[in-house]
Amino acid sequence: MNQFSISQLEKFSGIKAHTIRIWEQRYNALQPNRSEGNTRYYDNEQLRRLLNIVSLSNQHYKVSELCGMPDQQLFKLVWELENEIENKPEEYFISQLILAGVSYVDSCFDKIFSHTLLRYGMKKTYLKVIYPVLVRTGLMWACNDLAPANEHFISNLFRQKLFTAIDALPPSKPESDSWLLFLPENEFHEVGLLLAHYLIRLSGKKVLYLGGNVPTQSVITAVKEISCDNLLLFLVHRDKEVEVRNYLTDLSTNLKERKIYVAGDQQLFSRLKKPKNITLLSSVDDLEQQLL
């Protein structure tokens, strides 16, 4: 993908289109191209330049100063800045991870991600960086403003990082509670579930991870075979309220003796009358409270 509108640049960068135009007019920050129909558009180099300006603008540089710099100087400053970030470092990490993902540069992605872990640890990295990146790229993918390959590339890199972090944890205690983690049918976005996997394992408990798109009957069969104490699932896909209610009722009825925890759309959950053995989680802190 090498052709972006100014509204797409806004979604990628978090900078309002009106502000981008001001930067163009006052400081010559970007130089948009023109299509055959005389429509303004931006290419990958312009997107990269904007994201680098955004990464640096929260530090001790003025926007007017950054907009006048050539691309190579901006690129050099970005990499020099990585260990000296002072103000709003999460915006720097978000912009640079998106840039690496859009450009398919996994080595840069690895380097930036490593720095986020050193600065924040896994939990805060998810809250401050991973989740915002997924929100921005997810919105663009949903609006057909981002190639599906880019969205898959970014989300799968995050999946790899979380799996690596999980594998590095010590073995669970044999006598500890067991948790079964899964996504229902037509749910495929595992990053949030993988963070839960990490946090549950970090607490010393056992995790049986089934992944995404698991049929209800498969979950029921697995629970009967392994006798787990708790289930955790995410409902991210926007199904109709009646469908979600029927799904949770079916799950609860078939697994009456188990504690079932559900994370997802809080607005939807607020309208649901949940079965007694289901607990709705609204945040990472809610999950951690259940693990005490």
C-alpha positions as CSV (number, residue, x, y, z in Angstrom):
1,M,0.0,0.0,0.0
2,N,1.7,3.2,-1.1
3,Q,-1.2,5.8,-1.4
4,F,-2.8,7.4,1.6
5,S,-5.3,10.2,2.1
6,I,-4.9,12.8,4.8
7,S,-7.6,11.1,6.8
8,Q,-5.6,7.9,6.8
9,L,-2.5,9.8,7.9
10,E,-4.6,11.1,10.8
11,K,-5.6,7.6,11.9
12,F,-2.0,6.3,11.7
13,S,-0.4,9.2,13.5
14,G,-3.0,10.4,15.9
15,I,-2.6,13.9,14.6
16,K,-5.7,15.7,13.3
17,A,-5.9,16.3,9.6
18,H,-6.4,20.0,10.2
19,T,-3.1,20.1,12.1
20,I,-1.3,18.1,9.4
21,R,-2.5,20.7,6.8
22,I,-1.2,23.5,9.0
23,W,2.2,21.8,9.3
24,E,2.3,21.6,5.5
25,Q,1.3,25.2,4.9
26,R,3.5,26.8,7.6
27,Y,6.5,24.5,7.7
28,N,6.4,22.5,4.4
29,A,6.4,19.4,6.5
30,L,5.0,17.1,3.8
31,Q,4.7,17.4,0.1
32,P,1.6,15.4,-1.1
33,N,1.4,14.0,-4.6
34,R,-1.4,14.5,-7.1
35,S,-3.4,11.7,-8.8
36,E,-4.5,11.9,-12.4
37,G,-7.8,13.3,-11.1
38,N,-5.9,16.0,-9.2
39,T,-6.6,14.4,-5.8
40,R,-4.0,14.8,-3.1
41,Y,-2.4,11.7,-1.7
42,Y,0.7,10.7,0.3
43,D,3.1,7.8,-0.2
44,N,5.0,5.6,2.2
45,E,7.9,8.1,2.5
46,Q,5.5,10.9,3.5
47,L,3.8,8.6,6.1
48,R,7.3,7.6,7.5
49,R,8.3,11.3,7.6
50,L,5.1,12.3,9.5
51,L,5.4,9.4,12.0
52,N,9.0,10.4,12.7
53,I,8.0,14.0,13.3
54,V,5.3,12.9,15.7
55,S,7.8,10.6,17.5
56,L,10.2,13.6,18.0
57,S,7.7,16.3,18.7
58,N,6.9,15.2,22.2
59,Q,10.6,15.7,23.2
60,H,12.7,18.9,23.3
61,Y,12.3,19.6,19.5
62,K,9.9,22.2,18.1
63,V,7.5,21.1,15.3
64,S,8.7,24.0,13.1
65,E,12.3,22.8,13.5
66,L,11.5,19.2,12.8
67,C,9.4,20.0,9.7
68,G,12.4,21.8,8.2
69,M,14.7,18.8,8.6
70,P,15.5,16.3,5.8
71,D,14.3,12.8,6.2
72,Q,17.8,11.4,6.9
73,Q,18.3,13.8,9.8
74,L,14.9,12.9,11.3
75,F,15.7,9.2,11.0
76,K,19.0,9.7,12.7
77,L,17.4,11.7,15.6
78,V,14.7,9.0,16.1
79,W,17.3,6.3,16.7
80,E,19.5,8.5,18.8
81,L,16.5,9.4,20.9
82,E,15.4,5.9,21.7
83,N,17.3,5.7,25.0
84,E,16.7,9.3,26.1
85,I,12.9,9.6,25.8
86,E,11.5,12.1,28.4
87,N,7.9,13.2,27.5
88,K,5.1,10.9,26.4
89,P,7.5,8.0,25.4
90,E,4.5,5.7,24.7
91,E,3.6,7.9,21.7
92,Y,7.1,7.4,20.4
93,F,6.8,3.6,20.7
94,I,3.3,3.5,19.2
95,S,4.3,5.6,16.1
96,Q,7.5,3.6,15.5
97,L,5.9,0.2,15.9
98,I,3.2,1.2,13.4
99,L,5.8,2.5,11.0
100,A,7.8,-0.7,11.3
101,G,4.6,-2.8,10.8
102,V,3.5,-0.8,7.7
103,S,7.0,-1.1,6.3
104,Y,7.3,-4.8,7.1
105,V,10.6,-4.2,9.0
106,D,10.5,-6.8,11.7
107,S,14.1,-6.0,12.9
108,C,13.0,-2.4,13.8
109,F,9.8,-3.8,15.4
110,D,11.9,-6.1,17.6
111,K,14.2,-3.3,18.7
112,I,11.4,-0.9,19.6
113,F,9.4,-3.6,21.4
114,S,12.4,-4.7,23.4
115,H,12.8,-1.1,24.7
116,T,9.1,-1.0,25.7
117,L,9.6,-4.1,27.8
118,L,12.6,-2.7,29.5
119,R,10.8,0.5,30.3
120,Y,7.4,-0.8,31.3
121,G,7.3,-4.6,31.7
122,M,4.8,-6.7,29.9
123,K,1.6,-5.6,31.6
124,K,2.2,-1.8,31.1
125,T,3.6,-2.4,27.6
126,Y,0.2,-4.0,26.7
127,L,-1.8,-1.1,28.2
128,K,0.4,1.8,27.0
129,V,1.6,0.5,23.7
130,I,0.3,-2.8,22.3
131,Y,-3.4,-2.0,22.8
132,P,-3.2,1.6,21.3
133,V,-1.3,0.2,18.3
134,L,-4.0,-2.5,17.8
135,V,-6.8,0.1,18.1
136,R,-5.3,2.3,15.5
137,T,-4.4,-0.4,13.0
138,G,-7.7,-2.2,13.7
139,L,-9.8,0.9,12.9
140,M,-7.9,1.4,9.7
141,W,-8.2,-2.2,8.7
142,A,-12.0,-2.1,9.4
143,C,-12.3,1.0,7.3
144,N,-10.3,-0.6,4.5
145,D,-7.5,2.0,5.0
146,L,-4.9,-0.6,5.9
147,A,-3.9,-3.6,3.9
148,P,-5.0,-6.8,5.7
149,A,-1.4,-8.1,5.4
150,N,-0.1,-5.1,7.4
151,E,-2.7,-5.7,10.2
152,H,-1.8,-9.5,10.3
153,F,1.9,-8.7,10.2
154,I,1.6,-6.4,13.3
155,S,-0.7,-8.5,15.3
156,N,1.3,-11.7,14.7
157,L,4.5,-10.0,15.8
158,F,2.7,-9.1,19.1
159,R,1.6,-12.7,19.4
160,Q,5.1,-13.9,19.0
161,K,6.4,-11.6,21.7
162,L,3.7,-12.7,24.1
163,F,4.3,-16.4,23.4
164,T,8.0,-15.8,24.1
165,A,7.3,-14.0,27.4
166,I,5.0,-16.9,28.4
167,D,7.6,-19.5,27.6
168,A,10.1,-17.7,29.7
169,L,8.0,-18.0,32.9
170,P,8.7,-20.8,35.4
171,P,6.5,-23.9,35.5
172,S,3.2,-23.7,37.2
173,K,2.7,-25.1,40.7
174,P,1.2,-28.6,40.5
175,E,-1.4,-27.9,43.2
176,S,-2.5,-24.5,41.7
177,D,-5.9,-23.7,40.1
178,S,-6.2,-24.4,36.4
179,W,-7.6,-22.0,33.8
180,L,-8.9,-22.8,30.3
181,L,-8.5,-19.9,27.9
182,F,-10.2,-19.7,24.5
183,L,-12.0,-17.5,22.0
184,P,-15.4,-18.6,20.7
185,E,-16.2,-19.3,17.1
186,N,-15.5,-16.4,14.7
187,E,-13.2,-14.7,17.3
188,F,-9.6,-14.6,16.1
189,H,-7.8,-11.7,17.8
190,E,-5.7,-13.5,20.4
191,V,-3.5,-10.7,21.7
192,G,-5.7,-9.8,24.7
193,L,-6.2,-13.5,25.5
194,L,-2.4,-14.0,25.4
195,L,-1.8,-11.2,27.8
196,A,-4.3,-12.9,30.2
197,H,-2.4,-16.2,29.6
198,Y,0.8,-14.4,30.7
199,L,-0.7,-12.8,33.8
200,I,-2.4,-16.1,34.9
201,R,0.9,-18.0,34.5
202,L,2.8,-15.2,36.2
203,S,0.5,-15.7,39.2
204,G,1.7,-19.3,39.4
205,K,-1.5,-20.9,38.1
206,K,-1.9,-23.5,35.3
207,V,-3.2,-22.5,31.9
208,L,-4.6,-24.6,29.2
209,Y,-4.7,-22.5,26.1
210,L,-7.0,-23.4,23.2
211,G,-6.6,-20.3,21.1
212,G,-9.2,-18.7,18.8
213,N,-12.3,-19.9,16.9
214,V,-13.2,-22.8,19.3
215,P,-16.7,-24.3,18.9
216,T,-18.8,-24.4,22.1
217,Q,-19.0,-28.2,22.1
218,S,-15.3,-28.5,21.9
219,V,-14.9,-26.3,25.0
220,I,-17.5,-28.4,26.9
221,T,-15.8,-31.6,26.0
222,A,-12.3,-30.2,27.0
223,V,-13.6,-29.1,30.4
224,K,-15.1,-32.5,31.2
225,E,-11.8,-34.2,30.2
226,I,-9.4,-31.9,32.1
227,S,-11.6,-30.8,35.0
228,C,-10.4,-27.2,35.0
229,D,-11.5,-24.8,37.7
230,N,-12.0,-21.6,35.7
231,L,-12.7,-20.5,32.1
232,L,-11.7,-17.2,30.5
233,L,-12.9,-16.0,27.1
234,F,-12.9,-12.7,25.2
235,L,-15.8,-11.4,23.1
236,V,-14.4,-8.9,20.7
237,H,-16.4,-9.6,17.6
238,R,-19.6,-7.4,17.6
239,D,-22.4,-9.9,17.5
240,K,-26.0,-9.0,18.3
241,E,-27.0,-8.8,21.9
242,V,-29.4,-11.7,21.7
243,E,-26.7,-13.9,20.2
244,V,-24.2,-13.1,23.0
245,R,-26.8,-13.7,25.6
246,N,-27.7,-17.1,24.1
247,Y,-24.1,-18.0,23.9
248,L,-23.3,-17.2,27.5
249,T,-26.5,-18.9,28.7
250,D,-25.6,-22.1,26.8
251,L,-22.0,-22.1,28.1
252,S,-23.2,-21.4,31.7
253,T,-25.9,-24.2,31.5
254,N,-23.5,-26.8,30.3
255,L,-20.7,-25.8,32.8
256,K,-22.6,-25.0,35.9
257,E,-19.9,-26.1,38.3
258,R,-17.2,-23.9,36.7
259,K,-16.4,-20.2,37.1
260,I,-16.5,-18.5,33.8
261,Y,-14.9,-15.1,33.2
262,V,-15.7,-13.0,30.2
263,A,-13.9,-9.9,28.8
264,G,-15.0,-7.7,25.9
265,D,-17.5,-5.0,25.0
266,Q,-18.4,-3.2,28.2
267,Q,-21.4,-1.4,26.7
268,L,-22.8,-4.7,25.6
269,F,-22.2,-6.3,28.9
270,S,-24.0,-3.5,30.8
271,R,-27.2,-4.5,29.0
272,L,-26.8,-8.2,29.7
273,K,-28.4,-10.2,32.6
274,K,-25.5,-12.6,33.2
275,P,-25.9,-16.1,34.7
276,K,-24.7,-16.6,38.3
277,N,-21.5,-18.5,37.4
278,I,-20.3,-15.8,34.9
279,T,-18.1,-12.8,36.0
280,L,-17.6,-10.0,33.5
281,L,-14.1,-8.4,33.5
282,S,-13.7,-4.8,32.5
283,S,-10.0,-4.4,32.9
284,V,-6.6,-6.1,33.4
285,D,-6.9,-5.1,37.1
286,D,-10.2,-7.0,37.4
287,L,-8.4,-10.2,36.2
288,E,-5.5,-9.7,38.5
289,Q,-8.0,-9.3,41.4
290,Q,-9.4,-12.7,40.6
291,L,-5.9,-14.2,40.7
292,L,-5.2,-13.1,44.3
